[in-house]
């Protein structure tokens, strides 16, 4: 089981928790076509192959392109087709309070904040 959180404070509260950016090597700037840097022969790739469950806390704080980057990378590392199961077939528990906070979009409108989370 891998425990990650979108913020460092929340990650400290999880057993063995890390931030999602640290654990999955999510780029700081993401786009719709971003991928995480996880070489197939790395220790992280080996850990991901053994993972049976991902617990991701504070999900509403994460920008949506981070999820697509993790999905693409896990499909690649686990040799699953990209159109297959979410996160390469690894079950994921996504938690957080969707009314609490949305991702930060500099100089964004209310619509920009909501769209970043869809």
N, C-alpha and C positions, 0 to 999 in steps of 0.2 A: 504494500500500500504506500502510495506517495501522498503526502500532505503538503499542499501549497496554499498560499494566500496572496491576494493582490497587494497587500500592504505589509510592511515589516512588522508592525505592531501585532497584527492579526497572526502573522506567521510564527511569532514567538509563543503564541498560545497553543499552537498545534504540536503534538508529539513528533519530533523530527522535522518540523515544518520549515520550509524555505519559501521565499517569495517565488511567484510563478516565473518572473523574469530570470531569476538565478537558476532555478531548477531546470527549466526548459530552454534556457539560452534565447529568450525572446528578444529580438532587436528593440532598442529604445524607441526608434521611429519605425512604425509599421504601416504598411499599405495593404491593399486587398490581395497583393501577390507575395507578401512577405513569407519567409520561412525561417525557422530557428536553425542555429548552427549546431547540429548534432551529427558528427561523423558516425557512420555505421559501425566502425571498429572501436569507438570510444567506450570508456567505462559507463558513461551516461546511457549510451545505446544499450549496453548489456543490462543495466538496471531497468530500463524501460521495457525490455523484452521479458523481464521477470515480474513486472508490475501487474497485479490483478485488479487494482482499484486506484483511482485518483480521487482525492478529496480536495476540492478547490473552494476556499472560503473567500468572502468579500468579492464575489463575482461581479456585482454591479459596478464596482470601481474600475474594472478592466475594460479597455477599449476593445470593440468587437473584432478588429483585425488581429489581435493577440490570439484569440481562439482559433481563427482560421490558420494562423501560422503554426500553432501547436498541432492542430489537426493534420495539416500537410506533412509536418515533420514526423509525427508519429506514424502516419501511413507509410512514409518513406522508410523509416527505421525498421518497422515491423513487416515490411514487404506486403502491405495491403493495398489494394487499389484505392485511389483517392476518392472515388465515388462510393466506396463501401461504408462501413460503420464509422460513426463519429469517433475521433481519437484513436483510429486504428483498431477499433474493437475493444479497447480498454474501457470498462464501465467507469463513469465519473459521477460523483456527487457534487453538485454545484450549490453553494450556500451563500447566504447574505441577505440583507434587507434591501429590497429593491426601492423602498421609499426613503432610504437613508441618504444615499449619495450617488451621484452619477459621475462618469468620467469627466475630467477637466478638459475643456476645449477652450483655448485662449481666444478671447473676443468672440465667443460663440453665442448664438441665440438659444432660446429655450428649445427650439426644434432641433438645433445641432446637438444639444446634450442628449435628447431623447433618441435621436437617430444613431448616435455613437454607441448606444447600448442595445440596439436591435440586432 
